[in-house]
Amino acid sequence: MSQNDPTQGPDRDFVEYIIKQMVSNPDEVEVTRTVDEMGVLITLKVSKDDMGRIIGKSGQTAKAIRVLLRVVGSRNNARVNLKIIEPDGKEVSVADSSFAG
């Protein structure tokens, strides 16, 4: 892994580790990382059976993951966002409280 590889980073590794510990189907977890002028975007896909675990009651688990991810990003001077993709390709919309990191 090259230090300049934009598809790799501590934020991506963090999300992958946390999610794989939470789900029943860790082999189906896909985490991708892209970087643009807006910052870092981590995209997460999990199996349909595991979506409830990732989203949590009223989206609380997803919100908590996002807050932790932003803390990891702020330690690396990066604005990091998490997009969760449903197995059918739709983006999961979970209200996200803003965290200035």
C-alpha positions, 0 to 999 in steps of 0.5 A: 500500500502506497502512502499516496493511494487515495483508496486506502487510509486509516479512516477506511480501515477503521470502518471496515474493522468496526463493521466486520465486527458488527455483522453476521456476514463479514465476507460481504462487507465492501468499503471503498474510499474516494477523495475529492475537493469536498474531502473523503467519502467512505462508501459502505455496502453490507448484506441485506441481513446486516443492514439493521445492525448497521443502521440501528434503532432510529439510525443511532448506530449509523450516526455513532459510526459517522461521529467516530469516523469524523474523529478519525478523520480530524486526527488526519486533517480530513473531512470524512463522510460515510455513505451507506448503500443498500443491497439494491443500490439505494443510498440509506438516508439517516439524519446526521448531526453535524460534527465540526472536526 
